[in-house]
């Protein structure tokens, strides 16, 4: 194993060892503070914070870019709308469309803010092991039913994505070539989506029946002595307060600049 792989595994382990009960609320608060930023003078801080978290997390760049595909398409649509239909000074005109300065600023600020928030969310999700996640979230006083729904929903999104990749690969092996017209593509997309939804529904029903057979949902009285709450380690507290400090700095700077 080369030194680069060893460094990547160490950084990934660094975030995985961070206690979920401290990591989830602190990173969620950081995402909320990023969404709170409006002043364009602070926009350079958001990519810096997101880059630090991404670099130290050990997540592969290819994984991050693959998660950016859908948000980037949405942001392109929103950016075009903001640039063309916002008020402000006209930078230049293309036929009936005018490129507005305020629209460019809003589009850049929105794109930077959204992509940085998504980056922090990807770091949080991909460095949190599923093993024991339900118990950790319940310790945060989150209702058990909401925890189970969230975990199962995330799991089946990945399952449906994997089924879609398999169906696409099988179509290519059978010599399928997508048509150029929208109608030809639509005739393929609709049956594929229907098949994926039906298969997902069947799998979810099978999983629910299996969970029910194993006693899921039955209230069982327990007389076991409650364990003492675990005391967070120094490492967990350092990571927790470092993330809170970044959130506090962003909020304080934004409030002070607005007041000034």
N, C-alpha and C positions, 0 to 999 in steps of 0.2 A: 504494500500500500504506500503510495507516494505521500509526500508531505502535504500536498494540497488536499487530498482526500482525508487525511488525518485531521487537518485543521477544520475542514467542513463538518466532519463528524463531531468534533469537539464543540463547535459553535452550535450545532443542532442540539446536542446534549445539554448545552447551557440553557437553552430555552425550554427544553423538555423537562428539565429538573426544576424549573420554576413552578411553584405550587399553583395549581389551577385556580384555587379560591382567591389568590392574590393577582394572578396574571390576567384573568378575564376581566375583572372590574377595572383594573388600572389601564389596560390597553383600550377597553371600551370608553373610559373617561378621556383618554388621549384622542380617540377618534372624535368624540363629541367636542373637545376643545379645538381640534382642527376644523370641524364644521363651523365653529363659532367665529373663525378668523374671516374678516372682511377687508381689512386694510391691505392694499397691495404692497406696502412697504414690508410686510411680514411674510409675504408669500414665499420668499426664499428659504424661510425656516422650515416650512412643511416638507419640501423634498429632502432637506438635510436630515430631519428627524426620521423620515421614512427610509432614507438610504442607510442610516446608522442601524436601525432595527433590522432591515433586510440583510445587511452585510453580516451582522452579528448572529442572525438566526441560522445561517448556513443553508437556506433554501436555494435551490437552483434557479438561475435566471430564466431558463426555459419554462419552468413551472409558472413563474410570475407572469411571463409574457403570454402564456396560454390562457391565464385567467383574465388578461386584459382585453381579449378579443371582443367580447360582447360589450363591456363598458366603453371601449374606444369608439365603437360604431355608434352607440347612443350619444356619446359626447360630441362626435362629429356632427350629428344631426342637430343637437342643441346649439353647438357653436355656430353653425351656418345660420340658424334662426336668429341668434343673438346678434351676429355681425350685420345681418341684412336689415333687421327690423328694430334695432335699438335706436335711441336718439343720440345726438352728438354730432361732432364735426365729421364731415364727409372726407375720407382719405382719398378715395378715387371711385369712379363710377364705371360700371360695366353694363351698358344698355340701360334697362329699367332698374337695375339693382345698384345700390350704393353701399360702399364699405364704410361703416361708421367706427370712429375711434373708441367710443364708449362700448360698443358691441365687442370690439376686439379685446378690450380690457376685461370685460365681463366673461368672455369666452375663455380667456387664458386663466383667469382666477378660478373659474368654476372647474376647468379641466384639471388644474394643478391640485385643487382641494380634493376633488373626487378621487383622483388616482392615488393620492397619498393616503386617503382614508382606506381605500381598497387594499393598498399595500400593507397597512397595519393590520387590517382584518385577515389578510392571507397569512401573515406571520402568526397571528393568534391561532387561527384554525389549524394550520399545517404543523405547528409545533406543540399542539395539545393532543396527547395520546387518548384514544377512545377508551382504553382500559381504565376503569374507575372514574370516568368522567361524570357518570350519572350521580354517583355518591358525592363527588366534589361539588357539583352544582346544587345538590340538595342541601349541603352544608351552608350554602349561601341563602337559604330560606326560599329557594325557587320551588314552586309546587312540582311534585313528582310527575304529574301528568304532562305538564309543559316541558319538562326535561326529556321525557320519553318521546314526546311528539317531535321535539327539535332534533334529537339524535336520530330517530328513525327517518325523518324527512331528509336530513343531510345524507344519510346512508343511501336512501333510494334515489336521490338525485345522482349520486355517483354510479349506482347500479344502472339507471336508465341511460346515463352517458356511456357506460361501457357497452350496453346492448346496442346503442346507436352506432358506436364505432364498429362493432362486429357486423351489423347489418350493412353498413357502408362498405366494409371490406369484402363481404360476400357478394355484394352487387358488382363491385369492380372485378372480382374473380370470374363472375359469370359474363363479363364483357359489357356491362351496362355503361353507356356513355351519356352523361346528362345533356339534355337538350339546351339550346340557347334561348328558346322562348320561355316566358314565364309560365304559360299554360302547361308546357311539358314538365317543367320542374314541379309545378303545383300538383300534377297528377301523381307524382312520386312522393312528395312531402306529406300529403294528406294520409295515404295508407300507412306510411312509415310512422307518423305521429300516432295514428289510431292503434297500430300494433304495439307501440311502446307503452301507451297508456293502458291498454288492456293487459299486457304482460305485467306491468307494474302493479295494477290492481290485483291480479291473480297472486303475485308474489307477496303483496302486503296482506292479503287474506290468509295465505298459508302461514305467514309469520305470526299473525295474530292468533290463529287457531293453535299454533304450536306454543305460543306464550300462554294462552288460556289453559291448555292442557297441563302446563307446568305450574299452574297456580297463580298466574299473573292477575293482579287485581283483587285477590282474596286477602282480607285483613286477618293477619295472624298475630295474636297477642304474644308479646315477648316479655320475659321477665329478666332478660339479660341485664347485667349491670352496665350502665352507660360508661363508655370509655372517656377518659379525660381528654379534653381538646388538645390536639397537637400544637406545640409551640412553634411558630415559624422560625426557620433557621436564619442566620445572619445573611446568607446569600439571598434568600427570598425577600427579606426586608430591604436589602440594598436595591434589588431590582424593582421592588414595589415603590419605594420612595423616590428612586431615580425617575421612574415613569410619571409619578405624580408631580415631581418637580418640573418636568417638561410641560405637562399640562398646565400647571400653575403659571409658568413663565409665559406661555402663549396667551392665556386669558388676561394676565396682568398687563402685558404689552398692548393687547388689543383695546382694553378698557382705557389705558392711559393715553393712547394715541387718539381714540375717539373723544376723550375729555379735552385733550389739548387742541 
